[in-house]
Amino acid sequence: MIRLCAALFCLFGFTLGSWQASLPDLVRGLDMSPLELGLCLTVGFAGALPAMFMGGRLIARFGAKGLLMAGAAGMACALVGVGFTGSYVVLVPLVLVLLGCQGSFDVAINAVAIAIEQQSGKQILAFMHGAFSLAAAAGALCFGAYRPLGFRVGYFGVAAVLVLFVWWMARWRALPEARSSAAPEAGPGERRVLLGADVLLVAGVVGVSFLGSGILENWSAIYVRDTVSDLAIISSFGLASFHGAMGLGRVLTSAVLRYFDRLVTIAACGLLMAAAMVWSLFAPGPVQAVAALFIVGILLSGIAPIGFSVAGDLRPDRVGEVSSTVAIAGYASFLVGPVLVGVLADLLGLRAALGSVVVVGVVISLLALLLRGQGPRRAPSARAPLDVRLEKAER
């Protein structure tokens, strides 16, 4: 079952990496301005939020398998449409469908991974997110290989992979149970609309970490280009290296969690990434600046999967809703990051604007320490077996 879960994350990573690698060619093919591309992606991310909210509700009631199949089919149809269209007006709703289906698929695969953690007692989310990042790097490289045939061929290739996945899932057995367990009718003061302050704190950690990774993904290349003026990297290989660093960081995080508490790990990563970002911004030379950015990426990469894991342990009976809430917090930050850095860069310069990543690291650390200090009902140790962790949570 863990192998199946890894395959789900790899499929999603491959699809996302291919899509991101196609954007420069899509911009040229449709003669889009940066503003038009930004607006198109913003509409897509905005549409992903309600899709993720509904995805969490559907998983809670019916399980994850149907949502995975519907999400993959929707992504395939949208990619085929993008491959054929030559109109910006048609592209916008296609991107809305694509990113909406990506969001619901993201919620579903994290719900499956959380359910496996609950059943097995193994901490697998950091490893799964690492597999996602490495597959995204592979998707970016593969899409670069399609270019001699015309970049639109890549859309059809990824769509074919997604269709094969839907066919395979239709024949596969049921996935691990990710539905909400039955509960007695809630009283007036116990409405199930909210998951609680502890889960919202975890969602805040994940949202802030996504904000930091979004800032680095969109702006670090420009910063490096300004710092290292003679650096020339093909877009696909640059994107692949970014996802490769994220994958490496998540695999390392998975190993670290065997020995250290998850919230302590998050707090330490937040402070260390803040220090590494300061080093990058004030490094005496370009090599040191780039090396520091690489370290920032490694430290940042493991925070989100740990957050999903912690949230799942806090509400083991509401896995789908937890996955939805945490993922929505992450995607919402993608709407804020580009605008925030753009405004700060215009006012203070790009170097000062990237100082926001330092603030991100400090905030992540503070939120993790606040969550850890809230009491005995907080996230149990990653090293304890599942039954022991649940017993501690009930005390």
QUIUR-V772461 format. One record per residue. N is the residue number from 1. RES is the residue in three letters. SS is DSSP state (H for helix, E for strand, - for the rest). PHI is phi in whole degrees, -180 to 180 (NA if undefined). BURIAL is # if it has 24 or more other C-alpha atoms within 12 Angstrom, else .. Layout:
N/RES/SS/PHI/BURIAL
N/RES/SS/PHI/BURIAL
This chain:
1/MET/-/NA/.
2/ILE/H/-65/#
3/ARG/H/-65/.
4/LEU/H/-62/#
5/CYS/H/-62/#
6/ALA/H/-62/#
7/ALA/H/-63/#
8/LEU/H/-63/#
9/PHE/H/-66/#
10/CYS/H/-65/#
11/LEU/H/-61/#
12/PHE/H/-65/#
13/GLY/H/-63/#
14/PHE/H/-61/#
15/THR/H/-65/#
16/LEU/H/-67/#
17/GLY/H/-63/#
18/SER/H/-64/#
19/TRP/H/-62/#
20/GLN/H/-64/#
21/ALA/H/-67/#
22/SER/H/-81/#
23/LEU/H/-60/#
24/PRO/H/-58/#
25/ASP/H/-70/#
26/LEU/H/-65/#
27/VAL/H/-61/#
28/ARG/H/-70/.
29/GLY/H/-64/.
30/LEU/-/-104/#
31/ASP/-/54/.
32/MET/-/-89/.
33/SER/-/-86/.
34/PRO/H/-57/.
35/LEU/H/-64/.
36/GLU/H/-64/.
37/LEU/H/-64/#
38/GLY/H/-61/#
39/LEU/H/-65/#
40/CYS/H/-62/#
41/LEU/H/-69/#
42/THR/H/-63/#
43/VAL/H/-61/#
44/GLY/H/-63/#
45/PHE/H/-66/#
46/ALA/H/-63/#
47/GLY/H/-70/#
48/ALA/H/-69/#
49/LEU/H/-64/#
50/PRO/H/-64/#
51/ALA/H/-64/#
52/MET/H/-71/#
53/PHE/H/-62/#
54/MET/H/-67/#
55/GLY/H/-61/#
56/GLY/H/-62/#
57/ARG/H/-66/#
58/LEU/H/-66/#
59/ILE/H/-63/#
60/ALA/H/-59/#
61/ARG/H/-96/#
62/PHE/H/-115/#
63/GLY/-/96/#
64/ALA/-/-92/#
65/LYS/H/-60/#
66/GLY/H/-62/#
67/LEU/H/-68/#
68/LEU/H/-62/#
69/MET/H/-66/#
70/ALA/H/-65/#
71/GLY/H/-64/#
72/ALA/H/-65/#
73/ALA/H/-64/#
74/GLY/H/-64/#
75/MET/H/-63/#
76/ALA/H/-62/#
77/CYS/H/-63/#
78/ALA/H/-65/#
79/LEU/H/-66/#
80/VAL/H/-62/#
81/GLY/H/-62/#
82/VAL/H/-64/#
83/GLY/H/-64/#
84/PHE/H/-94/.
85/THR/-/-75/.
86/GLY/-/-125/.
87/SER/-/-121/.
88/TYR/H/-65/#
89/VAL/H/-63/.
90/VAL/H/-79/.
91/LEU/H/-62/#
92/VAL/H/-58/#
93/PRO/H/-66/#
94/LEU/H/-66/#
95/VAL/H/-67/#
96/LEU/H/-59/#
97/VAL/H/-66/#
98/LEU/H/-60/#
99/LEU/H/-72/#
100/GLY/H/-64/#
101/CYS/H/-68/#
102/GLN/H/-61/#
103/GLY/H/-63/#
104/SER/H/-68/#
105/PHE/H/-64/#
106/ASP/H/-61/#
107/VAL/H/-59/#
108/ALA/H/-66/#
109/ILE/H/-69/#
110/ASN/H/-70/#
111/ALA/H/-63/#
112/VAL/H/-63/#
113/ALA/H/-65/#
114/ILE/H/-63/#
115/ALA/H/-62/#
116/ILE/H/-65/#
117/GLU/H/-59/#
118/GLN/H/-64/#
119/GLN/H/-79/#
120/SER/H/-101/.
121/GLY/-/77/#
122/LYS/-/-94/#
123/GLN/-/-87/#
124/ILE/-/-114/#
125/LEU/H/-66/#
126/ALA/H/-62/#
127/PHE/H/-64/#
128/MET/H/-64/#
129/HIS/H/-68/#
130/GLY/H/-65/#
131/ALA/H/-62/#
132/PHE/H/-58/#
133/SER/H/-65/#
134/LEU/H/-66/#
135/ALA/H/-68/#
136/ALA/H/-64/#
137/ALA/H/-62/#
138/ALA/H/-64/#
139/GLY/H/-63/#
140/ALA/H/-64/#
141/LEU/H/-66/#
142/CYS/H/-64/#
143/PHE/H/-66/#
144/GLY/H/-64/#
145/ALA/H/-70/.
146/TYR/H/-74/#
147/ARG/H/-56/.
148/PRO/H/-59/.
149/LEU/H/-91/.
150/GLY/-/104/.
151/PHE/-/-64/#
152/ARG/H/-66/#
153/VAL/H/-60/#
154/GLY/H/-61/#
155/TYR/H/-60/#
156/PHE/H/-68/#
157/GLY/H/-65/#
158/VAL/H/-66/#
159/ALA/H/-60/#
160/ALA/H/-64/.
161/VAL/H/-62/#
162/LEU/H/-66/#
163/VAL/H/-64/#
164/LEU/H/-62/.
165/PHE/H/-63/#
166/VAL/H/-60/#
167/TRP/H/-61/.
168/TRP/H/-65/.
169/MET/H/-66/#
170/ALA/H/-63/.
171/ARG/H/-97/.
172/TRP/-/-87/.
173/ARG/-/-71/.
174/ALA/-/-63/.
175/LEU/-/-80/#
176/PRO/-/-55/#
177/GLU/-/-60/#
178/ALA/-/-126/#
179/ARG/-/-83/#
180/SER/-/-75/#
181/SER/-/-72/.
182/ALA/-/-63/.
183/ALA/-/-138/.
184/PRO/-/-66/.
185/GLU/-/-59/.
186/ALA/-/-77/.
187/GLY/-/-80/.
188/PRO/-/-60/.
189/GLY/-/-95/.
190/GLU/-/-129/.
191/ARG/-/-64/.
192/ARG/-/-87/.
193/VAL/-/-67/.
194/LEU/-/-103/.
195/LEU/-/-92/#
196/GLY/-/114/.
197/ALA/H/-65/.
198/ASP/H/-66/#
199/VAL/H/-66/#
200/LEU/H/-66/#
201/LEU/H/-65/#
202/VAL/H/-62/#
203/ALA/H/-60/#
204/GLY/H/-64/#
205/VAL/H/-60/#
206/VAL/H/-66/#
207/GLY/H/-61/#
208/VAL/H/-67/#
209/SER/H/-67/#
210/PHE/H/-63/#
211/LEU/H/-60/#
212/GLY/H/-64/#
213/SER/H/-68/#
214/GLY/H/-65/#
215/ILE/H/-62/#
216/LEU/H/-66/#
217/GLU/H/-63/#
218/ASN/H/-90/#
219/TRP/H/-121/#
220/SER/H/-65/#
221/ALA/H/-63/#
222/ILE/H/-66/.
223/TYR/H/-63/#
224/VAL/H/-65/#
225/ARG/H/-62/.
226/ASP/H/-70/.
227/THR/H/-80/#
228/VAL/-/-114/.
229/SER/-/-66/.
230/ASP/-/-98/.
231/LEU/-/-81/.
232/ALA/-/-132/.
233/ILE/-/-124/.
234/ILE/-/-61/.
235/SER/H/-57/#
236/SER/H/-64/#
237/PHE/H/-71/#
238/GLY/H/-64/#
239/LEU/H/-65/#
240/ALA/H/-63/#
241/SER/H/-66/#
242/PHE/H/-62/#
243/HIS/H/-66/#
244/GLY/H/-63/#
245/ALA/H/-64/#
246/MET/H/-64/#
247/GLY/H/-63/#
248/LEU/H/-61/#
249/GLY/H/-62/#
250/ARG/H/-73/#
251/VAL/H/-66/#
252/LEU/H/-64/#
253/THR/H/-62/#
254/SER/H/-59/#
255/ALA/H/-73/#
256/VAL/H/-63/#
257/LEU/-/-67/#
258/ARG/-/-71/.
259/TYR/-/-121/.
260/PHE/-/-128/.
261/ASP/-/-62/#
262/ARG/H/-66/#
263/LEU/H/-70/#
264/VAL/H/-63/#
265/THR/H/-63/#
266/ILE/H/-61/#
267/ALA/H/-61/#
268/ALA/H/-66/#
269/CYS/H/-62/#
270/GLY/H/-61/#
271/LEU/H/-68/#
272/LEU/H/-67/#
273/MET/H/-70/#
274/ALA/H/-63/#
275/ALA/H/-65/#
276/ALA/H/-66/#
277/MET/H/-69/#
278/VAL/H/-61/#
279/TRP/H/-60/#
280/SER/H/-64/#
281/LEU/H/-71/#
282/PHE/-/-118/.
283/ALA/-/-64/.
284/PRO/-/-72/.
285/GLY/-/-147/.
286/PRO/H/-65/.
287/VAL/H/-63/.
288/GLN/H/-65/.
289/ALA/H/-64/#
290/VAL/H/-68/#
291/ALA/H/-62/.
292/ALA/H/-66/#
293/LEU/H/-62/#
294/PHE/H/-62/#
295/ILE/H/-66/#
296/VAL/H/-58/#
297/GLY/H/-62/#
298/ILE/H/-64/#
299/LEU/H/-68/#
300/LEU/H/-75/#
301/SER/H/-63/#
302/GLY/H/-86/#
303/ILE/H/-69/#
304/ALA/H/-63/#
305/PRO/H/-62/#
306/ILE/H/-64/#
307/GLY/H/-61/#
308/PHE/H/-60/#
309/SER/H/-65/#
310/VAL/H/-63/#
311/ALA/H/-62/#
312/GLY/H/-63/#
313/ASP/H/-73/#
314/LEU/H/-70/#
315/ARG/-/-132/#
316/PRO/-/-65/#
317/ASP/-/-92/#
318/ARG/-/-137/#
319/VAL/H/-61/#
320/GLY/H/-61/#
321/GLU/H/-68/#
322/VAL/H/-62/#
323/SER/H/-59/#
324/SER/H/-64/#
325/THR/H/-62/#
326/VAL/H/-68/#
327/ALA/H/-66/#
328/ILE/H/-62/#
329/ALA/H/-60/#
330/GLY/H/-67/#
331/TYR/H/-67/#
332/ALA/H/-62/#
333/SER/H/-67/#
334/PHE/H/-66/#
335/LEU/H/-78/#
336/VAL/H/-93/#
337/GLY/H/-56/#
338/PRO/H/-60/#
339/VAL/H/-67/.
340/LEU/H/-59/#
341/VAL/H/-68/#
342/GLY/H/-61/#
343/VAL/H/-66/.
344/LEU/H/-64/.
345/ALA/H/-65/.
346/ASP/H/-66/.
347/LEU/H/-84/.
348/LEU/H/-120/.
349/GLY/-/101/.
350/LEU/H/-66/#
351/ARG/H/-61/#
352/ALA/H/-67/#
353/ALA/H/-63/#
354/LEU/-/-71/#
355/GLY/-/-63/#
356/SER/H/-61/#
357/VAL/H/-67/#
358/VAL/H/-62/#
359/VAL/H/-62/#
360/VAL/H/-57/#
361/GLY/H/-62/#
362/VAL/H/-66/#
363/VAL/H/-64/#
364/ILE/H/-58/#
365/SER/H/-63/#
366/LEU/H/-65/#
367/LEU/H/-63/#
368/ALA/H/-65/#
369/LEU/H/-68/#
370/LEU/H/-64/#
371/LEU/H/-64/#
372/ARG/H/-66/#
373/GLY/-/-90/.
374/GLN/-/-79/.
375/GLY/-/137/.
376/PRO/-/-68/.
377/ARG/-/-84/#
378/ARG/-/-74/#
379/ALA/-/-57/#
380/PRO/-/-73/#
381/SER/-/-65/#
382/ALA/-/-72/#
383/ARG/-/-89/#
384/ALA/-/-79/#
385/PRO/-/-61/.
386/LEU/H/-60/#
387/ASP/H/-66/.
388/VAL/H/-68/.
389/ARG/H/-64/#
390/LEU/H/-67/#
391/GLU/H/-64/.
392/LYS/H/-65/.
393/ALA/H/-66/.
394/GLU/H/-83/.
395/ARG/-/-74/.
